[in-house]
Amino acid sequence: MTRHRIFPASQLKPGLATIIVTLPGRTIRSRAVMVQYHGHGTVQVAFQCGEILCLSSRSMIGCIEPEKTSRRAAAGRKVAP
């Protein structure tokens, strides 16, 4: 099962997740290495690829996370024929 979440850009944190941003004429697929929150309602994100974007702190970001399963739980699961 896959878990879907949507959260505001103001809650974005740097990490290992790949972020995909589609812009007119190009697409960025990279990790956020630095996130700065500015008092006037913007979030500045620096990506590993070298791109820097400013987002509204109200912009919504979608996150898709695969469910973590243990080997023991997966081994005991029966598959339908």
C-alpha positions as CSV (number, residue, x, y, z in Angstrom):
1,M,0.0,0.0,0.0
2,T,1.3,3.5,-0.9
3,R,0.7,6.4,1.5
4,H,-0.1,9.8,0.0
5,R,0.3,13.1,1.8
6,I,-0.1,16.7,0.9
7,F,1.6,19.4,3.0
8,P,2.5,23.1,2.7
9,A,5.9,24.2,1.5
10,S,6.5,25.8,4.9
11,Q,6.9,22.2,6.3
12,L,9.5,21.1,3.7
13,K,12.8,19.9,5.0
14,P,16.0,18.9,3.3
15,G,16.5,15.2,2.9
16,L,17.1,12.2,0.6
17,A,13.7,12.3,-1.1
18,T,13.7,13.3,-4.8
19,I,11.5,16.3,-5.4
20,I,10.0,16.7,-8.9
21,V,9.0,20.2,-10.0
22,T,7.5,20.9,-13.4
23,L,8.0,24.3,-14.8
24,P,7.2,25.7,-18.2
25,G,9.9,24.4,-20.5
26,R,11.8,22.2,-18.0
27,T,11.5,19.8,-15.1
28,I,13.6,19.6,-12.0
29,R,14.3,16.2,-10.4
30,S,16.6,16.5,-7.5
31,R,17.0,16.5,-3.7
32,A,16.5,19.6,-1.5
33,V,19.8,20.3,0.2
34,M,18.8,23.5,1.8
35,V,15.5,25.1,2.8
36,Q,15.2,28.6,4.1
37,Y,12.0,30.2,5.4
38,H,11.6,33.9,4.8
39,G,9.3,36.1,6.9
40,H,7.5,37.5,3.9
41,G,5.7,34.2,3.1
42,T,8.3,32.5,0.8
43,V,10.4,29.4,1.1
44,Q,13.7,29.2,-0.8
45,V,14.8,25.7,-1.8
46,A,18.3,24.9,-3.1
47,F,18.4,21.6,-5.0
48,Q,21.4,19.3,-5.4
49,C,21.4,19.9,-9.1
50,G,22.2,23.6,-8.5
51,E,18.8,25.1,-9.1
52,I,17.3,27.5,-6.5
53,L,13.5,28.1,-6.4
54,C,11.4,30.4,-4.3
55,L,8.0,29.0,-3.4
56,S,5.1,30.5,-1.6
57,S,4.9,29.1,1.9
58,R,1.3,28.2,1.1
59,S,2.2,26.2,-2.0
60,M,1.2,22.6,-1.5
61,I,3.6,19.7,-2.0
62,G,2.6,16.1,-2.7
63,C,4.5,13.2,-1.2
64,I,4.2,9.6,-2.2
65,E,5.7,7.1,0.3
66,P,5.7,3.3,-0.2
67,E,4.6,1.5,2.9
68,K,7.4,0.0,4.9
69,T,7.0,-3.7,5.4
70,S,9.2,-6.1,7.3
71,R,10.6,-9.3,5.7
72,R,8.7,-11.4,8.3
73,A,5.4,-9.8,7.5
74,A,6.0,-10.1,3.7
75,A,7.0,-13.8,4.1
76,G,3.8,-14.7,5.9
77,R,1.6,-13.0,3.4
78,K,-0.3,-15.4,1.0
79,V,-0.6,-14.5,-2.7
80,A,-3.8,-15.3,-4.4
81,P,-3.5,-17.8,-7.3
